[in-house]
């Protein structure tokens, strides 16, 4: 049951979404797949717009940094910058306070920049590409299931993905590497789907699309973007009639060449134009495998014990049997080999790597949902001989809708996206402060280069909304003198805190009284 705690704006998206999703299930159970998938896409898109309407601020980790770089890319697409104007110093080792920002590959931020160029520099526009990509993935998962398993398994997997809480929170920037992870999952999935279509039809244009999408995946989050080639290559190596024939490798080599053509230019460009930044980030990427970065540690069981955070509380308990039915029902041996290769390789690689983050295995999400869809369909087939159609169809609708509702996790959604005084003060504080920062768009800040006394970890959010470089807290005397010597014109957020004498006595500082809530 949808909670009355949601605002009218939230309900304006949530109620139509729920209606479309239930109608989609009804059409699916009647065998009308075209209508079912179409309504599923509409319901999934409305649900994502509900998420976009539910968070009126930028999340700290890591969304504000991604969105700020994307905003600067609107004017300078080939010069990725976090701070267009640094307070006073240059430090390419600090990814949260640097000018040239190469901490992530650029494609997902180019998408965000284009969206903000069209719809304005705001949270909705920044998040829109993620909403559209995860909506399109609903159809892609259905299509993958139809090609490799059955239309029924594909639909059920796509239905659960459409409602998946973790994906929805990524879309609005709440979890992990947010839009970066969404884009990475999207393009890797498109490359795998293209390979499936190539295996099915043999048509050459799929070879080019595999290479294109794999290259795009690299341009989001580095070399795991070539994952598609592991399953493809394993199929060749395990086929005694192909493994020694050069001709069998040519389509894969063609795709790989396109991947290189797509992904390599940006690497060469940044190497030549920003050599210090490139060298640091390249070395940092390698260290993720050999050492723990930023305290993101975990044991060998890490990705299994955190599986529930991506897939909810019930899927981890059924995933083994779900994969059993997936491999039992897969249409050809080639698809089974590819799916097994992707799952084993990703889990093995990131388990061995020292740095661990929950979203590192996110690229397997479509395959996991296909496995669960397969399990649901197997249960349906098992019940079919024992129940009449009049009982089985409504029972199936109720059960699938119920598991979908559990997967949506309304309680978690309310905790993160419904302001409840006294219960979730940080949400209320973030929303309030963002509104204060937006108010600076109506103020003439042409005489201010750096705004002092922003709350901790909020300078980037202030900079996004107000268009002026933010500074966390206030500088010590030495830093203050460096700012003045470098010609920075200073502003100050007056929040009632005690300031040092050298700031109180500086009459050139423009002062702005604001009421900010502590975070």
C-alpha atoms as one frame of an Amber mdcrd trajectory, in Angstrom:
protein
   0.000   0.000   0.000   1.388   3.402  -1.009   2.004   5.574   2.049   0.161
   8.862   2.564   3.465  10.316   3.813   4.485  11.065   0.207   3.950  14.611
  -1.040   1.405  15.455  -3.778   4.277  15.897  -6.252   5.664  12.473  -5.388
   2.220  10.864  -5.636   1.674  12.503  -9.022   4.429  10.222 -10.329   4.065
   7.259  -7.996   0.362   6.514  -8.532   0.526   6.458 -12.368   3.657   4.323
 -12.092   1.913   1.782  -9.854  -1.078   1.719 -12.215   1.103   1.090 -15.265
   3.090  -1.623 -13.505  -0.033  -3.501 -12.375  -1.607  -3.224 -15.840   1.660
  -4.423 -17.331   1.549  -7.544 -15.148  -2.082  -8.175 -16.119  -1.289  -7.960
 -19.851   1.743 -10.204 -19.378  -0.315 -12.899 -17.686  -2.736 -12.758 -20.608
   0.161 -13.326 -23.014   0.082  -9.810 -24.517   3.807  -9.135 -24.222   3.950
  -6.018 -26.407   1.457  -4.197 -24.217   3.065  -5.618 -21.076   6.547  -4.396
 -21.964   5.287  -1.001 -23.138   3.424  -0.383 -19.892   6.403  -1.682 -17.923
   8.604   0.947 -19.582   6.068   3.713 -18.846   5.721   2.588 -15.239   9.486
   2.290 -14.824  10.058   5.778 -16.255   7.370   7.322 -14.023   8.945   5.597
 -11.013  12.300   7.134 -11.873  10.712  10.570 -12.247   9.210   9.994  -8.798
  12.767   9.529  -7.506  13.960  12.675  -9.294  11.130  14.633  -7.694  11.994
  13.271  -4.241  15.459  14.740  -3.641  15.775  18.557  -3.862  19.533  18.656
  -3.189  22.793  17.067  -4.315  24.147  14.174  -2.303  27.629  14.572  -0.879
  29.194  11.254  -1.961  29.799  11.432  -4.826  26.997  13.109  -6.723  27.869
  16.748  -6.036  31.350  16.269  -7.520  30.080  14.536 -10.657  27.364  17.143
 -11.210  29.734  20.059 -10.650  32.242  18.735 -13.177  29.378  18.173 -15.619
  28.185  21.746 -15.110  31.650  23.069 -15.938  31.688  20.791 -18.989  28.718
  22.702 -20.374  31.170  25.458 -21.321  34.390  23.402 -21.448  33.536  19.855
 -22.597  37.173  18.845 -23.088  38.506  20.418 -19.928  36.933  18.516 -17.015
  37.086  20.793 -13.984  35.765  20.527 -10.457  36.931  24.009  -9.438  37.088
  26.402 -12.352  38.716  28.816  -9.911  40.625  27.283  -6.993  40.632  29.265
  -3.730  44.407  29.756  -4.027  46.350  26.563  -4.580  46.922  23.785  -7.077
  46.785  20.226  -5.739  46.206  17.499  -8.313  46.433  14.784  -5.633  43.163
  15.808  -3.962  40.213  14.705  -6.107  37.671  16.568  -3.929  39.501  19.900
  -4.219  41.213  19.918  -7.589  40.829  22.006 -10.709  41.354  19.462 -13.523
  39.216  16.460 -12.580  40.198  13.133 -14.138  39.014  10.979 -11.245  36.396
   9.401 -13.510  36.161   8.917 -17.258  34.046  11.607 -18.953  31.137  10.059
 -20.878  28.526  10.035 -18.108  29.384  13.665 -17.253  29.135  14.669 -20.921
  25.631  13.186 -20.892  24.753  15.152 -17.770  26.247  18.322 -19.264  24.163
  17.914 -22.432  21.017  17.378 -20.384  21.716  20.497 -18.292  22.472  22.451
 -21.457  18.974  21.583 -22.690  16.945  21.661 -19.452  18.997  23.985 -17.228
  21.646  23.457 -14.564  19.508  21.751 -11.924  19.253  18.408 -10.134  16.488
  17.069 -12.370  18.446  17.657 -15.570  21.647  16.244 -14.077  19.864  13.038
 -13.054  17.730  12.670 -16.179  20.276  10.610 -18.181  20.404   8.019 -15.397
  16.613   7.824 -15.336  16.511   7.291 -19.098  19.336   4.737 -19.136  17.832
   2.557 -16.403  14.442   2.772 -18.128  15.957   1.595 -21.404  17.691  -1.223
 -19.516  14.236  -2.583 -18.610  13.653  -3.281 -22.305  17.212  -4.553 -22.850
  16.870  -7.060 -19.986  13.588  -8.260 -21.453  15.220  -8.631 -24.847  18.218
 -10.512 -23.415  15.867 -12.881 -21.637  13.761 -13.410 -24.753  16.824 -14.256
 -26.833  18.651 -16.461 -24.319  15.923 -17.934 -22.090  12.275 -17.145 -22.757
  10.090 -14.038 -23.094   8.541 -14.898 -19.723  11.877 -15.033 -17.877  12.952
 -11.826 -19.622   9.783  -9.991 -18.621   9.865 -11.115 -14.995  13.534 -10.155
 -14.667  12.829  -6.775 -16.259   9.830  -6.214 -13.958  11.921  -6.759 -10.836
  14.717  -4.567 -12.207  12.195  -1.768 -12.863  11.328  -1.750  -9.155  14.812
  -2.410  -7.743  15.468  -0.048  -4.845  19.240   0.115  -5.357  18.915   1.184
  -9.001  16.335   3.797  -8.077  18.614   5.278  -5.418  21.503   5.402  -7.894
  19.300   7.337 -10.312  18.731  10.112  -7.763  22.377  10.131  -6.666  21.993
   8.586  -3.219  24.300   5.561  -3.390  27.884   4.866  -4.313  29.241   6.393
  -7.471  25.637   7.170  -8.520  25.417   8.242 -12.179  28.848   6.871 -12.979
  27.795   3.376 -11.908  24.500   3.648 -13.797  26.222   4.577 -17.047  28.863
   1.870 -16.595  26.213  -0.811 -16.025  24.215   0.545 -18.970  26.965   0.400
 -21.570  28.378  -2.948 -20.408  24.865  -4.396 -20.601  24.396  -2.953 -24.096
  27.652  -4.554 -25.223  26.569  -7.962 -23.843  23.097  -7.586 -25.371  24.679
  -6.728 -28.744  26.801  -9.870 -28.534  23.664 -11.918 -27.803  21.941 -10.401
 -30.833  25.013 -11.143 -32.936  25.015 -14.757 -31.777  21.316 -14.988 -32.626
  21.316 -13.335 -36.039  24.924 -13.301 -37.239  24.348  -9.812 -38.665  27.548
  -7.815 -38.951  26.266  -4.507 -37.596  26.115  -6.070 -34.116  29.895  -6.554
 -34.246  30.314  -2.800 -34.592  27.814  -2.071 -31.812  29.611  -4.450 -29.436
  32.820  -2.491 -29.973  31.054   0.859 -29.709  29.260   0.086 -26.436  32.341
  -1.525 -24.902  34.325   1.611 -25.765  31.614   3.749 -24.187  31.786   1.575
 -21.050  35.536   2.234 -20.771  34.813   5.949 -21.164  32.723   5.706 -18.008
  34.765   3.603 -15.637  37.867   2.082 -17.163  38.850  -1.410 -18.286  36.109
  -3.606 -16.817  34.247  -2.145 -19.792  35.779  -4.898 -21.953  33.868  -7.557
 -19.978  31.887  -8.653 -23.041  35.026 -10.057 -24.651  35.611 -12.520 -21.803
  32.382 -14.416 -22.504  32.874 -14.160 -26.245  36.474 -15.351 -26.052  35.639
 -18.185 -23.639  33.092 -19.512 -26.120  35.753 -19.657 -28.829  38.339 -21.292
 -26.576  35.916 -23.990 -25.408  34.858 -24.869 -28.957  37.389 -27.323 -30.409
  36.241 -26.511 -33.943  37.014 -22.792 -33.496  39.851 -22.319 -31.030  42.635
 -22.953 -33.580  40.997 -21.107 -36.497  42.052 -17.488 -36.949  38.796 -16.755
 -38.769  36.824 -17.482 -35.584  38.587 -14.611 -33.808  38.186 -11.995 -36.557
  34.717 -10.673 -35.529  35.911 -10.279 -31.935  39.105  -8.550 -33.068  37.026
  -6.193 -35.228  34.880  -5.272 -32.231  37.970  -4.857 -30.051  39.530  -2.522
 -32.614  36.405  -0.340 -32.530  36.559  -0.327 -28.717  40.143   0.943 -28.885
  39.226   3.588 -31.477  36.413   4.839 -29.228  38.222   4.752 -25.868  41.868
   5.495 -26.625  41.676   9.107 -27.925  40.511  10.468 -24.561  43.359   8.706
 -22.768  45.948  10.123 -25.172  44.363  13.566 -25.073  44.395  13.785 -21.262
  47.899  12.298 -21.104  49.227  15.028 -23.370  47.178  17.949 -22.064  47.086
  17.163 -18.320  50.106  14.891 -17.774  50.418  15.344 -13.979  46.738  14.691
 -13.327  46.652  11.777 -15.760  49.698  10.094 -14.232  48.266  10.404 -10.726
  44.830   9.017 -11.609  46.297   6.218 -13.750  48.514   5.145 -10.867  45.597
   5.437  -8.423  43.427   3.164 -10.576  46.105   0.468 -10.438  46.474   0.787
  -6.673  42.804  -0.116  -6.170  43.776  -3.700  -6.951  46.867  -3.921  -4.749
  45.951  -1.781  -1.725  42.982  -0.420   0.192  42.072   3.069  -1.045  40.163
   5.531   1.168  39.471   2.822   3.782  37.233   0.814   1.423  38.318  -2.571
   2.763  36.649  -5.961   3.123  37.316  -9.666   3.374  36.933 -12.316   0.694
  33.241 -12.702   1.603  32.559  -8.959   1.168  30.478  -9.093  -2.027  28.391
 -11.985  -0.789  27.554 -10.464   2.589  26.640  -7.147   0.917  24.601  -8.714
  -1.876  21.364  -7.789  -0.106  22.194  -4.085  -0.476  21.967  -4.368  -4.266
  19.338  -7.100  -4.579  17.197  -6.695  -1.465  16.628  -9.020   1.452  15.135
 -12.033  -0.326  17.028 -12.467  -3.626  20.351 -13.538  -1.996  18.531 -16.512
  -0.449  17.278 -17.794  -3.810  20.077 -16.722  -6.149  21.868 -20.094  -6.272
  18.751 -21.986  -7.281  17.847 -19.128  -9.633  21.137 -19.561 -11.480  20.580
 -23.328 -11.534  17.381 -22.793 -13.524  19.007 -20.139 -15.696  21.721 -22.547
 -16.815  19.160 -25.333 -17.170  16.831 -23.308 -19.391  19.353 -21.295 -21.425
  18.677 -21.795 -25.144  22.230 -22.484 -26.283  25.457 -23.512 -24.636  27.121
 -20.291 -25.845  24.843 -18.067 -23.764  25.352 -20.216 -20.677  29.139 -20.099
 -21.061  29.043 -16.305 -21.450  26.802 -15.728 -18.423  28.906 -18.037 -16.250
  32.124 -16.349 -17.404  30.834 -12.861 -16.588  29.650 -13.813 -13.089  32.743
 -15.802 -12.129  35.213 -13.288 -13.568  33.636 -10.203 -11.972  33.294 -11.773
  -8.533  36.769 -13.310  -8.663  38.444 -10.089  -9.847  36.851  -7.786  -7.286
  37.198 -10.314  -4.480  40.956 -10.463  -5.080  41.198  -6.657  -5.389  42.078
  -4.965  -2.082  39.753  -1.969  -2.487  36.112  -2.986  -2.209  32.909  -1.107
  -2.921  29.420  -2.561  -3.119  28.752  -1.261  -6.627  31.814  -2.885  -8.191
  29.689  -5.954  -9.036  26.716  -3.875 -10.212  27.454  -4.674 -13.875  26.076
  -8.192 -13.261  22.680  -6.864 -12.192  20.851  -7.661 -15.487  22.096 -11.261
 -15.427  21.058 -11.699 -11.785  17.551 -10.449 -12.562  17.284 -12.771 -15.541
  18.169 -15.655 -13.217  15.466 -14.624 -10.726  12.988 -14.153 -13.581  13.838
 -17.685 -14.667  13.124 -18.984 -11.164   9.739 -17.241 -11.018   8.753 -18.682
 -14.395   9.871 -22.152 -13.316   7.638 -21.912 -10.241   4.747 -20.834 -12.478
   5.304 -23.840 -14.750   5.429 -26.108 -11.730   2.065 -24.840 -10.466   0.362
 -24.767 -13.864  -0.674 -28.475 -13.976  -2.126 -28.295 -10.459  -4.141 -25.055
 -10.508  -6.903 -23.860 -12.782  -6.252 -20.783 -14.924  -8.876 -18.827 -12.957
  -6.824 -19.336  -9.787  -3.293 -19.347 -11.210  -3.432 -16.012 -13.066  -4.682
 -13.783 -10.211  -2.439 -15.641  -7.772   0.569 -15.040 -10.040  -0.305 -11.340
 -10.351  -0.590 -10.950  -6.578   2.649 -12.834  -5.851   4.780 -11.061  -8.473
   3.323  -7.657  -7.535   4.030  -8.373  -3.864   7.653  -9.331  -4.499   8.003
  -6.254  -6.693   6.629  -4.079  -3.883   9.094  -5.662  -1.445  11.865  -4.944
  -3.927  10.808  -1.299  -4.162  11.263  -1.113  -0.359   8.855   1.689   0.472
  10.156   1.974   4.033  13.671   2.735   2.779  12.327   5.177   0.180  10.441
   7.062   2.900  13.528   7.140   5.104  15.597   8.799   2.379  13.027  10.911
   0.559  10.210  11.968   2.882  10.999  14.863   5.263   9.906  13.788   8.730
  10.820  16.318  11.472  12.731  14.767  14.321  13.299  11.515  12.453  15.543
  12.314   9.491  17.100  15.690  10.337  19.957  15.365   7.821  17.511  15.189
   4.864  15.717  18.286   6.105  19.030  20.091   6.692  20.350  19.234   3.214
  17.121  20.379   1.540  17.052  23.607   3.571  20.684  24.465   2.853  20.273
  23.756  -0.865  17.382  26.230  -0.949  19.594  28.831   0.765  22.317  28.256
  -1.827  19.781  28.606  -4.666  18.743  32.005  -3.300  22.203  33.322  -4.205
  21.229  33.053  -7.883  19.185  36.222  -7.289  22.121  38.088  -5.695  24.856
  39.984  -7.505  28.040  38.052  -6.717  30.185  39.620  -9.428  32.518  41.030
  -6.752  33.088  37.658  -5.051  35.555  34.994  -6.198  35.515  32.749  -3.111
  32.724  32.362  -0.553  34.075  31.490   2.901  32.388  29.600   5.730  30.461
  27.004   3.714  29.520  23.972   5.861  31.915  21.018   5.775  31.636  19.058
   2.495  29.170  21.652   1.176  31.430  24.034  -0.818  30.867  22.111  -4.061
  27.093  22.134  -3.618  27.210  25.867  -2.897  29.342  26.373  -5.993  26.866
  24.421  -8.155  23.860  26.488  -7.076  25.439  29.917  -6.564  28.072  29.858
  -9.310  30.874  31.025  -6.983  33.743  28.992  -5.546  32.930  27.771  -2.056
  35.369  27.288   0.831  34.760  24.955   3.783  34.716  26.866   7.064  37.180
  29.756   7.258  40.904  29.805   6.460  43.722  30.036   8.969  45.855  33.187
   8.900  48.467  31.771   6.527  45.837  30.570   4.027  43.948  33.854   4.325
  47.086  35.789   3.421  47.709  33.498   0.456  44.183  34.162  -0.787  44.632
  37.914  -0.494  48.051  37.796  -2.168  46.603  35.838  -5.091  43.966  38.522
  -5.597  40.938  36.514  -4.527  37.925  38.669  -3.700  36.313  37.135  -0.644
  32.735  36.742   0.508  31.548  35.324   3.815  28.460  33.379   4.846  27.510
  34.926   8.190  26.014  32.080  10.220  26.581  33.384  13.757  29.821  31.500
  14.358  32.769  33.256  16.034  35.329  34.440  13.471  39.041  35.204  13.962
  40.073  38.856  14.205  41.781  38.962  10.795  38.440  38.136   9.135  36.367
  40.450  11.364  38.720  43.332  10.632  38.776  42.848   6.836  36.211  45.338
   5.530  36.698  44.219   1.920  34.960  40.892   2.607  31.337  40.926   1.417
  29.130  39.410   4.110  25.844  37.552   3.624  23.660  36.642   6.582  22.170
  33.177   6.139  20.547  30.559   8.317  22.067  27.156   7.621  21.198  23.932
   9.393  24.019  21.761  10.776  24.626  18.529   8.861
